[in-house]
Amino acid sequence: QVDTLYLTINHATNVAVTVDTCDWYSWNGETYTASGTYYYTHDDVNNCTQVDTLYLTINHATNVAVTVDTCDWYTWNGETYTASGTYYHTHVDANNCTQVDTLYLTINHATNVAVTVDTCDWYIWNGETYTASGTYYYTHDDANNCTQVDTLYLTINHATNVAVTVDTCDWYSWNGETYTASGTYYHTHDDANNCTQVDTLYLTIHNPVHTAITEIACESYTWNGTTYTTSGDYTYAHEDVNGCTQVDTLHLTVNASVSIEYYLTINENDLPYTYGDTTFMPGSVQTGDYTFYFTTDDGCDSIIILHLTVETGINDYALSASINVYPNPTRDIVNVQLTMHNAQEEGIDIQLFDMFGRLLYVVETNGRTSLQTTQIDMSSYAQGVYFVKAVSNRKTIAVRKVVKQ
């Protein structure tokens, strides 16, 4: 018997790979970041075991960081920078890898100082003494070691002293000072060029005599050709023998005369009836106008015209009363004392009127006691003559004058 073997022997082809690269390398699904020899075992197309080999070299770029502190400008990798900042330079290194270098840059700019000086006689600047006007320079390193060039614009001046002679009245203002007496005065100051200047004032002061008078008049007063009708302080200016203005002063009080019309209605059964300082007696008074002359506290002649109406008939409410006021004159509080000759049940109003018949104040009393006192505060009223009235059922039963100082 003859047997036959048909045999096929397959040899796997192992692959060897040599790689030189940067940073990392991916091979058969694996990522490698370090140099070395790596193997990959797998079945080939003939289902034979194949072992591939990777000879790997990983190159890492060395990034360079540079810190520079300099003046004005800096050149790095062909670029010139004039401002502080962080700058980058990307390039390929010796292994053909991408290298990113960093520049941390501080640019210092020197601050050149310009000084303008106006002074007198001489000036010292940076250790040098200058006596002539001109432009000067000083070169030095600043705090950042940068070259700084300072400039001095210098003007040298000489002061001119001034003398002034003045003949005037009352006072004279000179350089912020006011002088009221004759004499020689000095003023030391910096002139327009900032130099010390000493000026001299030869001063003669004439003092006019000012006259003040105080006058009190009624209605009007004539002074230096002018008639004044209101109170106040008035001045009259004229020149004295030295040609100075003399101002005389008039302290004037003008008091007005008073003319008052007052309307009053009484019942003949109320007589006798007192109005101010006058008492109307039964049988001697009738409806009509009555004129009362008086002098105000200021000494001015004044009148009151009383328009009196006397009603006739039976008065079934015959109430007799009198009023006493004190202190009189008063400056503030006045006491009003009402005396009832026949006590009544009805209320009685105490009323205060000015000289023009205007009602200023009213307070109600009970009228049940024969003697009662009410206070009125007159501190807020103007000086003058006022009237206090007691009124019952719209009928005036008593009147009294009070003077406010």
C-alpha positions as CSV (number, residue, x, y, z in Angstrom):
1,Q,0.0,0.0,0.0
2,V,1.3,3.3,-0.8
3,D,0.0,6.4,1.2
4,T,0.5,9.9,0.0
5,L,0.8,13.2,2.1
6,Y,0.2,16.4,0.4
7,L,1.8,18.8,3.0
8,T,1.8,22.7,2.9
9,I,4.0,24.4,5.6
10,N,3.3,28.1,6.1
11,H,5.8,30.4,7.8
12,A,4.5,33.5,9.4
13,T,6.3,36.7,8.3
14,N,7.3,38.6,11.5
15,V,7.5,42.4,10.8
16,A,10.0,44.7,12.5
17,V,9.3,48.4,12.5
18,T,11.8,51.1,13.6
19,V,10.2,54.5,14.5
20,D,11.8,57.8,15.6
21,T,9.1,60.3,16.5
22,C,8.0,63.1,18.9
23,D,6.1,63.0,22.2
24,W,4.0,59.8,21.4
25,Y,3.3,57.0,18.9
26,S,0.2,54.9,18.2
27,W,0.8,51.3,17.0
28,N,-1.8,48.6,16.7
29,G,-4.3,50.4,18.9
30,E,-1.7,51.2,21.6
31,T,-0.3,54.7,22.3
32,Y,3.3,54.8,23.5
33,T,5.0,57.9,25.1
34,A,8.4,56.4,26.0
35,S,11.2,54.9,23.9
36,G,11.5,51.1,23.9
37,T,11.0,47.8,22.0
38,Y,7.4,46.7,21.8
39,Y,5.9,43.4,20.4
40,Y,2.6,42.7,18.8
41,T,1.5,39.0,18.5
42,H,-1.4,38.1,16.2
43,D,-2.6,35.5,13.6
44,D,-1.6,36.2,10.0
45,V,-3.7,35.4,7.0
46,N,-2.7,31.8,7.2
47,N,-3.8,31.7,10.8
48,C,-0.2,31.3,11.9
49,T,1.2,33.2,14.9
50,Q,3.0,36.3,13.8
51,V,5.1,38.4,16.2
52,D,5.8,42.0,15.0
53,T,8.4,44.2,16.7
54,L,8.5,48.0,17.2
55,Y,11.8,49.6,17.8
56,L,10.5,53.0,19.1
57,T,12.4,56.2,19.9
58,I,10.3,59.0,21.5
59,N,11.8,62.5,21.4
60,H,10.4,65.2,23.8
61,A,10.9,68.8,22.8
62,T,12.4,71.1,25.5
63,N,10.3,74.2,25.8
64,V,12.3,77.2,26.9
65,A,10.9,80.0,29.2
66,V,12.8,83.3,29.3
67,T,12.1,86.2,31.8
68,V,13.4,89.5,30.7
69,D,13.2,92.9,32.5
70,T,14.7,95.6,30.2
71,C,14.4,99.2,29.0
72,D,12.4,100.6,26.0
73,W,12.5,97.5,23.7
74,Y,13.7,93.9,23.3
75,T,14.5,91.7,20.3
76,W,13.7,87.9,20.5
77,N,13.8,85.4,17.7
78,G,13.8,88.2,15.1
79,E,10.9,90.1,16.6
80,T,11.2,93.5,18.4
81,Y,8.9,94.1,21.3
82,T,8.2,97.5,22.9
83,A,5.5,96.6,25.4
84,S,5.4,94.3,28.4
85,G,3.7,91.0,28.0
86,T,4.0,87.2,27.5
87,Y,5.1,86.1,24.0
88,Y,5.5,82.7,22.4
89,H,7.9,81.3,19.6
90,T,7.0,77.9,18.0
91,H,9.7,76.1,16.0
92,V,11.1,72.6,15.2
93,D,14.0,71.4,17.4
94,A,17.0,69.3,16.5
95,N,14.8,66.1,16.6
96,N,12.3,67.7,14.3
97,C,9.8,68.1,17.2
98,T,7.6,71.2,17.8
99,Q,9.1,73.4,20.5
100,V,7.2,76.3,22.0
101,D,9.4,78.8,23.8
102,T,7.9,81.5,26.1
103,L,9.1,85.0,26.8
104,Y,8.0,86.8,30.0
105,L,8.8,90.4,29.1
106,T,8.8,93.5,31.2
107,I,9.6,96.7,29.3
108,N,10.5,99.7,31.4
109,H,10.2,103.2,29.9
110,A,12.3,105.9,31.5
111,T,10.3,108.9,32.4
112,N,12.2,112.0,31.3
113,V,11.4,114.9,33.6
114,A,11.1,118.4,32.3
115,V,11.4,121.2,34.9
116,T,10.6,124.8,34.2
117,V,12.1,127.2,36.8
118,D,11.7,131.0,37.1
119,T,13.9,132.0,40.0
120,C,16.2,134.8,41.1
121,D,20.0,135.2,40.9
122,W,20.9,131.5,40.9
123,Y,19.5,127.9,41.0
124,I,21.0,124.5,42.1
125,W,19.9,121.4,40.2
126,N,21.4,118.0,40.6
127,G,24.4,119.3,42.4
128,E,25.2,122.0,39.8
129,T,24.7,125.7,40.4
130,Y,23.5,127.8,37.5
131,T,23.6,131.6,37.3
132,A,22.4,132.2,33.8
133,S,19.1,131.4,32.0
134,G,19.2,128.5,29.6
135,T,18.3,124.9,28.9
136,Y,20.2,122.2,30.8
137,Y,20.2,118.4,30.7
138,Y,20.9,115.7,33.3
139,T,21.4,112.1,32.2
140,H,21.2,109.3,34.8
141,D,19.8,105.8,35.4
142,D,16.3,105.6,36.9
143,A,15.0,103.1,39.4
144,N,14.8,100.4,36.7
145,N,18.3,101.1,35.5
146,C,17.0,102.8,32.3
147,T,18.7,105.9,31.0
148,Q,16.7,109.0,31.9
149,V,17.4,112.4,30.5
150,D,15.9,115.3,32.5
151,T,15.6,118.8,31.2
152,L,15.8,122.1,33.1
153,Y,14.3,125.2,31.4
154,L,15.8,127.9,33.6
155,T,15.1,131.7,33.8
156,I,17.1,133.8,36.1
157,N,15.3,137.1,37.2
158,H,16.2,140.2,39.2
159,A,13.6,141.9,41.4
160,T,12.5,145.6,40.9
161,N,11.5,147.4,44.2
162,V,8.6,149.9,43.8
163,A,8.0,153.1,45.9
164,V,4.4,154.6,46.1
165,T,3.3,158.0,47.6
166,V,-0.4,158.3,48.5
167,D,-2.5,161.2,50.0
168,T,-6.0,159.9,50.7
169,C,-9.0,159.9,53.1
170,D,-10.0,157.5,55.9
171,W,-8.1,154.5,54.9
172,Y,-6.0,152.9,52.1
173,S,-5.8,149.3,51.0
174,W,-2.4,148.2,49.8
175,N,-1.4,144.7,49.0
176,G,-4.2,143.2,51.0
177,E,-3.6,145.3,54.1
178,T,-5.8,148.2,55.2
179,Y,-4.1,151.3,56.7
180,T,-6.0,154.0,58.7
181,A,-3.0,156.1,59.9
182,S,-0.3,158.0,58.0
183,G,3.1,156.5,57.9
184,T,5.7,154.6,55.8
185,Y,4.9,151.0,55.2
186,Y,6.7,148.1,53.5
187,H,5.5,145.1,51.6
188,T,7.8,142.2,51.0
189,H,6.6,139.7,48.3
190,D,7.6,137.7,45.3
191,D,7.3,139.7,42.1
192,A,6.0,138.3,38.8
193,N,9.3,136.5,38.4
194,N,9.0,134.9,41.9
195,C,11.8,137.1,43.2
196,T,11.7,138.8,46.6
197,Q,10.6,142.4,46.0
198,V,10.3,145.1,48.8
199,D,7.9,147.9,47.9
200,T,7.5,151.1,50.0
201,L,4.3,153.1,50.7
202,Y,4.6,156.7,51.8
203,L,1.0,157.3,53.1
204,T,-0.9,160.4,54.3
205,I,-4.4,159.7,55.8
206,H,-7.0,162.4,56.3
207,N,-9.9,161.5,58.6
208,P,-13.2,163.4,58.1
209,V,-15.5,164.0,61.0
210,H,-18.7,162.2,60.6
211,T,-21.8,163.6,62.4
212,A,-24.7,161.5,63.7
213,I,-27.9,162.9,65.0
214,T,-31.1,161.3,66.4
215,E,-34.5,162.9,65.7
216,I,-38.1,161.9,66.6
217,A,-40.8,163.6,64.5
218,C,-44.5,163.3,63.7
219,E,-45.5,162.6,60.1
220,S,-42.3,164.0,58.5
221,Y,-38.8,165.5,59.0
222,T,-36.7,167.7,56.7
223,W,-32.9,167.3,56.8
224,N,-30.4,168.9,54.4
225,G,-33.2,169.8,51.9
226,T,-34.9,166.4,51.9
227,T,-38.2,165.6,53.6
228,Y,-38.5,162.1,55.1
229,T,-41.8,160.5,56.0
230,T,-40.7,157.1,57.3
231,S,-38.5,156.0,60.1
232,G,-35.0,154.8,59.2
233,D,-31.3,155.7,59.1
234,Y,-30.4,158.3,56.4
235,T,-27.1,159.6,55.3
236,Y,-25.9,162.8,53.8
237,A,-22.5,162.8,52.0
238,H,-20.4,165.9,51.3
239,E,-16.8,166.9,51.0
240,D,-14.9,168.4,53.9
241,V,-12.0,170.9,53.7
242,N,-9.5,168.1,52.8
243,G,-11.7,167.0,49.9
244,C,-12.7,163.8,51.8
245,T,-16.2,162.5,51.8
246,Q,-17.9,163.2,55.1
247,V,-21.0,161.1,55.7
248,D,-23.5,162.4,58.3
249,T,-26.1,160.1,59.6
250,L,-29.7,160.8,60.7
251,H,-31.3,158.2,63.0
252,L,-34.9,159.2,62.4
253,T,-38.1,157.9,64.0
254,V,-41.3,159.1,62.3
255,N,-44.4,158.5,64.3
256,A,-47.8,158.6,62.6
257,S,-50.8,160.6,63.7
258,V,-53.9,158.3,64.1
259,S,-57.4,159.0,62.7
260,I,-59.9,156.3,63.7
261,E,-63.6,155.8,63.0
262,Y,-65.3,153.6,65.5
263,Y,-69.0,152.5,65.4
264,L,-70.8,151.8,68.7
265,T,-74.5,151.0,69.5
266,I,-75.8,151.2,73.0
267,N,-79.2,151.2,74.6
268,E,-80.3,154.3,76.6
269,N,-81.0,152.0,79.5
270,D,-77.3,151.2,79.6
271,L,-76.5,154.8,80.5
272,P,-74.3,155.9,82.1
273,Y,-71.8,154.3,79.6
274,T,-68.1,154.7,79.6
275,Y,-66.1,154.9,76.4
276,G,-62.4,155.3,77.0
277,D,-62.0,158.1,79.4
278,T,-65.5,159.6,78.6
279,T,-68.7,158.7,80.4
280,F,-72.0,159.3,78.6
281,M,-74.7,160.3,81.1
282,P,-78.5,159.8,80.7
283,G,-80.2,162.8,79.1
284,S,-76.9,164.2,77.8
285,V,-76.2,161.9,74.9
286,Q,-77.9,161.1,71.6
287,T,-77.1,159.4,68.3
288,G,-74.4,161.2,66.5
289,D,-70.7,161.6,65.8
290,Y,-68.3,162.4,68.6
291,T,-64.7,163.4,68.2
292,F,-62.1,162.6,70.8
293,Y,-58.6,164.1,70.6
294,F,-55.6,162.4,72.1
295,T,-51.9,162.3,71.9
296,T,-50.3,158.9,71.1
297,D,-47.5,157.5,73.2
298,D,-45.1,158.8,70.5
299,G,-46.4,162.3,71.1
300,C,-48.4,162.7,67.8
301,D,-51.8,164.4,67.8
302,S,-54.5,162.0,66.8
303,I,-58.3,161.7,66.8
304,I,-61.0,159.1,67.2
305,I,-64.4,159.7,65.5
306,L,-67.1,157.8,67.4
307,H,-70.2,157.1,65.4
308,L,-72.6,156.5,68.3
309,T,-76.1,155.0,67.9
310,V,-78.3,155.3,71.0
311,E,-81.3,153.0,71.0
312,T,-84.4,153.8,73.0
313,G,-86.8,151.4,74.7
314,I,-87.0,149.1,77.6
315,N,-83.9,147.0,78.2
316,D,-84.9,143.8,80.0
317,Y,-81.3,142.8,80.1
318,A,-79.9,145.7,82.1
319,L,-76.4,144.7,82.8
320,S,-74.0,147.1,84.4
321,A,-70.2,146.4,84.5
322,S,-66.9,148.1,84.5
323,I,-63.4,147.1,83.3
324,N,-60.0,147.7,84.9
325,V,-56.8,146.9,82.9
326,Y,-53.3,146.6,84.4
327,P,-50.5,147.1,83.9
328,N,-51.4,149.9,81.5
329,P,-49.2,150.6,79.5
330,T,-48.0,147.0,79.1
331,R,-45.3,145.2,77.1
332,D,-46.8,141.7,77.2
333,I,-49.4,140.5,79.6
334,V,-52.4,142.7,80.5
335,N,-54.8,141.7,83.2
336,V,-58.5,142.5,82.4
337,Q,-60.6,142.8,85.6
338,L,-64.3,142.7,84.9
339,T,-66.6,143.9,87.7
340,M,-70.2,142.9,87.5
341,H,-72.6,145.2,89.4
342,N,-75.4,142.7,88.9
343,A,-74.4,139.0,88.6
344,Q,-75.9,137.4,85.5
345,E,-76.2,133.9,84.1
346,E,-75.3,134.7,80.5
347,G,-71.7,134.4,79.2
348,I,-69.7,137.6,78.6
349,D,-67.1,138.0,75.9
350,I,-63.9,139.9,76.6
351,Q,-62.8,141.3,73.2
352,L,-59.6,143.1,72.1
353,F,-59.7,145.6,69.2
354,D,-57.0,147.7,67.6
355,M,-57.4,151.4,66.9
356,F,-59.0,150.6,63.5
357,G,-61.8,148.5,65.1
358,R,-60.4,145.1,64.0
359,L,-61.2,142.3,66.4
360,L,-57.9,140.7,67.5
361,Y,-58.7,138.4,70.4
362,V,-61.9,137.1,72.2
363,V,-62.4,135.0,75.3
364,E,-65.7,134.0,76.9
365,T,-66.3,134.3,80.6
366,N,-69.2,132.9,82.6
367,G,-70.5,136.2,84.0
368,R,-71.8,134.5,87.1
369,T,-69.4,136.1,89.5
370,S,-69.3,139.8,90.4
371,L,-65.5,140.0,90.0
372,Q,-63.3,138.0,87.5
373,T,-59.9,138.6,85.9
374,T,-58.8,137.5,82.4
375,Q,-55.3,137.7,81.0
376,I,-54.4,138.7,77.4
377,D,-50.9,138.2,75.9
378,M,-50.1,141.3,73.8
379,S,-46.4,140.6,73.3
380,S,-46.9,139.8,69.6
381,Y,-48.8,143.0,68.9
382,A,-47.3,146.3,67.6
383,Q,-46.9,149.3,69.8
384,G,-50.1,151.5,69.9
385,V,-53.5,152.0,71.4
386,Y,-56.0,149.1,71.8
387,F,-59.5,148.8,73.3
388,V,-60.8,146.1,75.6
389,K,-64.6,145.6,75.5
390,A,-66.9,143.4,77.5
391,V,-69.8,142.2,75.3
392,S,-73.0,140.4,76.4
393,N,-75.7,139.4,73.9
394,R,-74.0,141.5,71.3
395,K,-74.2,144.5,73.6
396,T,-71.2,146.4,74.8
397,I,-71.3,146.7,78.5
398,A,-67.9,148.2,79.2
399,V,-64.9,149.6,77.3
400,R,-61.3,150.4,78.4
401,K,-58.3,151.7,76.5
402,V,-54.9,149.9,76.8
403,V,-51.5,151.0,75.5
404,K,-49.0,148.5,74.2
405,Q,-45.4,149.6,74.5
